[in-house]
Amino acid sequence: MDDYLVGVLSNIGIVSFIALSAWLLLLTGEISFGQQAFFAIGAYAAGIATALWGWPLGAALGWSAAIAGGAAVLVGVPTLRLHGLYFAIATLGFAEMVRLLFEQFHYRVMIDGELVGPNGSDGFRGIRYIFENDVGSLQFLALIYLLLAAALAGFMLLERSRLGVAFRMIGEDDTLAALNGLAVARLKILAAGLAGALAGLGGGLYAHLTTYVEPRVFDVMLGVHSLAYGLIGGLGTALGPLLGVVIDIGLLESVRAFAGYRMIVFGGLVAVLLIVRPRGLLDEALVHRIGRLFVRAPPAGP
């Protein structure tokens, strides 16, 4: 497979994790501009685990998801008391705070005569696990999509569970959900933790794909895009944000005809869809209609 295509597919897979992260919060009715913070936490956590502590990749990715999910829960306890615009601004402020903290974060260790580790605004170089362990680009691509498939399978099960129904009820009307006996605050914190873990896992994969991360990568535009993917692709299914990622990275970023116009086209697409299809391309109504095509009609009576 062509190296360029492998790179594009790898980017699509990794960005899909942060897109799913923002989509899960949208499902509960919350708009977050701060999922890039957990993506960054996961990237630094996984990079430190393999490059400085000598952990295997699997353990490092689990660590990245755990620490990002834990951070999301800690942030969610105070911020999820806010609603609408106030919550969105709070998440944006937190993400910028995390980015600025990484600008000041220094943790370097001498390894084989070379200082390795986060070096403030100069970034974190030397995350060489895949090279040191002869992990090829196709193998790493397979790992990305294996984990993404597992995440999607989890979402499919979630959609068919009481927890998934509860998340959608809260997203529709949290007051009515509370009146029906749902612990709205606890469920929102749970959703925030799961969303943070997803973003952290994506960040861990990103750090090992690029072998270098720097704080400026995790800016507000990454958060805006991750949110927009769900709004474009649709809120009816977990495949919605993936469709948004494919449209942006797979089409607008990768096709030369859109070179220099990507942000204009992407912004226009978001604006048009918010007017024409406010729940995205794969909204609940369309997903329901597609689902009915695969459900056999009951046999006619005698």
C-alpha positions in Angstrom: 0.0 0.0 0.0 1.3 3.5 -0.9 2.9 5.3 2.1 0.8 8.4 1.5 -2.4 6.4 1.6 -1.2 4.6 4.8 -0.6 8.0 6.4 -4.0 9.4 5.4 -5.8 6.2 6.7 -3.8 6.4 9.9 -4.7 10.0 10.5 -8.4 9.2 9.8 -8.3 6.4 12.3 -6.6 8.4 15.1 -8.7 11.5 14.7 -11.8 9.3 14.8 -11.1 8.6 18.5 -11.3 12.3 19.4 -14.4 12.7 17.1 -16.1 9.8 18.9 -15.2 11.5 22.2 -16.9 14.7 21.3 -19.9 12.8 19.8 -20.5 10.9 23.1 -20.8 14.2 24.9 -23.1 15.6 22.2 -25.3 12.5 22.8 -25.8 13.7 26.4 -26.6 17.2 25.2 -23.3 18.8 26.1 -21.1 20.7 23.6 -17.4 20.4 24.4 -14.6 22.4 22.8 -12.1 20.8 25.1 -11.6 17.2 24.1 -8.2 18.1 22.6 -7.0 18.4 26.3 -7.6 14.7 26.9 -6.0 13.9 23.5 -2.9 15.8 24.7 -2.9 14.2 28.1 -3.1 10.7 26.4 -0.3 11.6 24.0 2.1 12.8 26.7 1.2 9.9 29.0 1.7 7.2 26.4 4.9 8.8 25.1 6.4 9.0 28.6 5.4 5.5 29.4 7.3 3.9 26.4 10.1 6.4 25.8 11.1 7.1 29.5 9.7 4.2 31.5 10.2 1.4 29.0 6.6 0.2 29.1 5.2 -2.0 26.3 2.9 -0.2 23.9 -0.3 -2.0 25.0 0.3 -0.9 28.6 1.1 2.6 27.6 -2.1 2.9 25.6 -4.1 1.6 28.5 -2.3 4.1 30.7 -3.1 7.0 28.3 -6.8 6.1 28.3 -7.0 5.6 32.1 -5.2 8.9 33.0 -7.2 10.9 30.4 -10.5 9.3 31.5 -9.6 10.1 35.1 -8.8 13.7 34.3 -12.1 14.0 32.4 -14.0 12.7 35.5 -12.2 15.3 37.7 -13.0 18.1 35.3 -16.6 16.8 34.8 -17.5 17.0 38.5 -17.5 20.8 38.6 -18.1 21.7 34.9 -21.1 19.4 34.2 -23.1 21.5 36.6 -23.0 24.1 33.9 -25.1 24.0 30.8 -25.0 25.1 27.2 -22.7 27.9 26.4 -21.3 28.0 29.9 -20.2 24.4 29.7 -18.7 24.9 26.2 -16.7 27.9 27.4 -15.5 26.0 30.5 -14.2 23.1 28.4 -12.5 25.5 26.1 -10.8 27.3 29.0 -9.7 24.0 30.5 -8.2 22.8 27.2 -6.2 26.0 26.8 -5.0 25.7 30.4 -3.7 22.2 29.7 -2.0 23.3 26.5 -0.2 26.1 28.4 0.8 23.7 31.2 2.4 21.5 28.6 4.2 24.5 27.3 5.9 24.7 30.8 6.2 20.9 31.4 9.8 19.6 31.5 10.5 16.0 32.3 13.7 14.6 30.7 15.7 11.5 31.3 19.1 10.6 29.9 18.7 7.5 27.7 21.7 6.1 25.7 23.5 9.4 26.2 20.6 11.5 25.0 18.1 13.6 26.9 14.6 12.3 26.1 11.2 13.6 27.3 8.9 16.6 27.3 10.8 19.9 26.9 8.2 22.6 27.3 7.3 24.5 24.1 10.0 22.6 22.2 7.9 19.5 22.4 8.5 15.9 23.2 10.9 14.1 20.8 12.2 10.6 20.7 9.0 8.5 21.0 10.6 5.7 19.0 8.8 2.6 20.2 7.5 1.5 16.8 11.0 1.9 15.3 12.8 0.2 18.1 10.4 -2.7 18.0 10.2 -3.0 14.2 6.5 -2.2 14.1 5.8 -1.5 10.4 3.4 1.3 9.2 0.9 -1.3 8.0 1.0 -3.1 11.4 0.5 0.1 13.2 -2.4 0.9 10.9 -4.0 -2.4 11.7 -3.6 -1.7 15.4 -5.3 1.7 15.0 -8.3 0.2 13.2 -8.5 -2.8 15.5 -8.9 -0.5 18.5 -11.3 1.7 16.5 -13.4 -1.4 15.6 -13.4 -2.3 19.3 -14.6 1.2 20.2 -17.3 1.1 17.6 -18.5 -2.4 18.8 -18.7 -0.9 22.3 -20.8 1.9 21.0 -23.1 -0.5 19.2 -23.6 -2.4 22.4 -24.1 0.8 24.3 -26.9 2.0 21.8 -28.8 -1.2 22.6 -28.4 -1.0 26.4 -30.3 0.9 29.1 -27.2 3.1 29.5 -27.3 4.2 25.9 -31.1 5.0 26.2 -30.4 6.9 29.3 -27.7 9.0 27.6 -30.1 9.9 24.8 -32.9 10.7 27.2 -30.5 13.1 29.0 -29.5 14.6 25.7 -33.2 15.3 24.8 -34.3 16.7 28.1 -32.2 16.3 31.3 -35.0 17.7 33.5 -37.5 15.1 32.2 -34.8 12.4 32.5 -34.3 13.3 36.2 -38.1 13.2 36.8 -38.0 9.7 35.3 -35.5 8.6 38.0 -32.3 8.9 36.1 -29.2 10.1 38.1 -28.4 12.7 35.5 -25.2 14.1 37.1 -23.6 10.7 37.6 -24.5 9.6 34.1 -23.0 12.8 32.6 -19.8 12.3 34.6 -19.7 8.7 33.4 -20.1 9.9 29.8 -17.3 12.5 30.3 -15.0 9.8 31.7 -15.6 7.5 28.7 -15.2 10.4 26.3 -11.9 11.4 27.9 -10.6 7.8 27.8 -11.4 7.6 24.1 -9.6 10.9 23.4 -6.7 9.8 25.5 -6.4 6.5 23.6 -6.3 8.4 20.4 -3.7 10.7 21.7 -1.5 7.7 22.7 -1.7 6.4 19.2 -1.0 9.8 17.7 2.2 10.2 19.8 3.6 6.9 18.6 2.5 7.5 15.0 4.3 10.9 14.7 7.1 10.1 17.3 7.0 13.8 18.2 4.3 15.9 19.9 4.3 19.6 20.8 1.7 21.7 22.7 0.7 23.8 19.8 -0.8 20.8 18.0 -3.5 20.6 20.7 -5.0 24.0 20.0 -8.6 25.1 19.9 -9.0 24.2 16.2 -8.5 20.5 17.0 -11.4 20.8 19.5 -13.6 22.7 17.0 -13.0 20.0 14.3 -13.6 17.1 16.7 -17.0 18.6 17.6 -17.8 19.5 14.0 -17.2 15.9 12.8 -20.2 14.7 14.9 -22.4 17.6 13.7 -21.6 16.8 10.1 -21.7 13.1 10.2 -24.7 12.8 12.4 -25.8 12.1 15.9 -27.9 9.0 15.0 -25.0 6.5 15.2 -21.4 6.2 16.2 -20.6 6.0 12.5 -21.6 9.6 12.1 -18.4 11.2 13.5 -16.3 8.8 11.4 -18.2 10.0 8.3 -17.3 13.6 9.3 -13.6 12.6 9.7 -13.6 10.9 6.3 -15.2 14.0 4.6 -12.6 16.3 6.2 -9.4 14.4 6.2 -10.1 11.8 3.6 -11.5 14.3 1.1 -10.9 18.0 1.8 -7.4 17.6 3.2 -6.2 14.8 0.9 -7.6 15.9 -2.5 -5.4 18.5 -4.2 -8.3 20.4 -5.7 -9.2 21.6 -2.2 -5.7 22.6 -1.3 -5.8 26.1 0.2 -9.6 26.0 0.5 -10.1 23.2 3.0 -11.1 25.4 5.9 -13.4 27.5 3.8 -15.2 24.4 2.4 -15.3 22.7 5.8 -16.7 25.8 7.5 -19.3 26.3 4.8 -20.3 22.6 5.0 -20.8 22.8 8.7 -22.9 26.0 8.4 -25.1 24.5 5.6 -25.7 21.2 7.4 -26.6 23.0 10.7 -29.4 24.7 8.7 -30.5 21.8 6.5 -29.8 18.8 8.7 -29.2 20.0 12.3 -28.7 16.5 13.5 -26.2 15.7 10.8 -26.2 13.5 7.7 -26.7 10.2 9.7 -29.4 11.5 12.0 -31.7 9.4 14.1 -34.5 9.4 11.4 -32.2 8.2 8.6 -30.6 5.6 10.8 -34.0 4.3 11.7 -35.1 4.1 8.1 -31.9 2.3 7.1 -32.4 -0.1 10.0 -35.9 -1.0 8.9 -34.5 -2.1 5.5 -32.6 -4.9 7.3 -35.5 -6.0 9.5 -37.7 -8.7 8.0 -41.4 -7.9 8.0 -43.4 -10.3 10.2 -45.1 -13.1 8.2 -48.7 -12.5 7.1 -51.4 -14.3 9.1 -53.4 -17.2 7.8 
